[in-house]
Amino acid sequence: MLHSDSYLRVRIKASSILAFFILARFSILPPLLAYGGLAE
């Protein structure tokens, strides 16, 4: 029981970190693309 609980906790943490990176990437990419378009 304890093993599966810790495994689940690690998975939740990993998925939340992954989601955070995906959100950060999507929030950073559009301004960079817009800036790149303006720079050209």
Secondary structure, 3 states (H helix, E strand, C coil): CHHHHHHHHHHHHHHHHHHHHHHHHHHHHHHHHHHHHHHC
